[in-house]
Amino acid sequence: MTKSHSTPEKIGGAHTTIIGGRHGKKLIDTILDHSEVKRIVPSVINVKGNAAASGGITGKVLRSDTRGNLRMIITHGTAVQEIRVITTVADDTEGERLMNELNAMLFDDKE
């Protein structure tokens, strides 16, 4: 099975740019592999910190809203991008469960 879920119908919003190049897209593909993730919406890319920051890429899924949708943060060097993760779960309790599952998938993907 190929991991090429980064298709226009799975990525919404004003733009589809994901920081981190192919490594960033791999993080997004990992998230999109979950059956309860419907779509992702990339947000603005911000720069913070100094130029001496590490060049590695990391992703972490954070808190659920009341409808079970999630927020993901991707960092690459000094760049930070928020990604909205639209899910099929119904509430914040299920969203918290899904957040833990997605973070476990991201961690497993690094090994």
C-alpha positions, 0 to 999 in steps of 0.5 A, spaced: 500 500 500 502 506 498 502 512 502 500 518 497 494 520 501 496 528 500 491 529 494 487 535 493 481 532 496 484 530 503 487 537 503 483 543 504 484 551 506 487 557 502 493 553 500 496 546 500 504 548 502 506 543 508 513 545 511 519 540 511 518 538 504 518 530 503 519 529 510 513 534 512 508 530 507 510 524 510 508 526 517 501 528 513 501 522 510 501 518 516 496 522 519 491 521 513 492 514 514 488 513 520 481 511 518 478 517 522 481 523 519 477 526 514 481 532 511 487 536 514 487 544 513 494 547 513 495 554 516 500 560 516 507 558 516 510 562 522 518 563 523 520 564 530 527 563 534 533 564 531 537 561 525 541 557 530 535 552 531 535 545 529 533 543 522 530 537 524 522 536 523 517 534 528 510 533 528 505 533 534 498 533 535 495 537 540 488 538 543 481 536 541 475 541 540 468 540 542 467 536 536 473 532 536 477 536 531 484 536 532 490 541 532 497 539 529 504 543 530 509 541 525 516 545 526 522 545 521 528 549 524 525 556 525 519 555 521 512 553 525 506 551 522 499 549 525 495 544 521 487 543 523 485 535 523 478 534 521 476 528 524 469 523 523 469 523 531 463 526 535 466 529 541 472 531 545 473 525 549 473 521 542 478 527 539 483 526 545 483 518 544 484 519 537 490 525 538 493 519 542 493 514 537 495 519 532 501 521 536 503 514 537 503 513 529 507 519 529 512 516 534 512 509 531 514 512 524 520 516 526 523 509 529 
